[in-house]
Amino acid sequence: MIDVFFEGGKYRFHKTQNDKYWTGVSGGGHFFPGANCVAPRGIWQILQKKAVESGVSREVFITKEPEKKKAVTSVSKKKSKKPSISIF
């Protein structure tokens, strides 16, 4: 876990497979959202910078790009030369 102190509040970084976010842990201050609440996105970059300055690797905050899927092309059927009647 990554904990950072900022303006009187303690914040913790969470990372899942699909998402990453900062939550308030304890303390107070102008930006503190409350315990276990997501911190305002406006301070996420500041919190990240403070974490990197304290020795956390920058790679922790980078999201891996998904693999590009190869496009599948479909072959359209050719229309027969015979006259046909379609009833809908």
C-alpha positions, 0 to 999 in steps of 0.5 A: 500500500502507498500512503501519502500525507498532504495538507494534514490528511493521510491518503492511500493509493488503490489499484485494481485491474480496471481502475486506480484511485486515491482514498482518504484514510485519516486527518483533515484539511481542505481537500480531505474527503473523509475516511474511506472516501475517494479523494478529489481528482484534482489532487491525484497528481500531487499525491502521485508526485509526493509518493514518487518523491518518497521512493515509490516507483513511477511504474506503479501508477502507469496503466498498461495499454490493452493489447490491440486485437487483430481486425477480422474481415468478413467475406460478403456473399456474391449475389447470384445471377438468377432472378429471385423474388424476396417476400418480406 
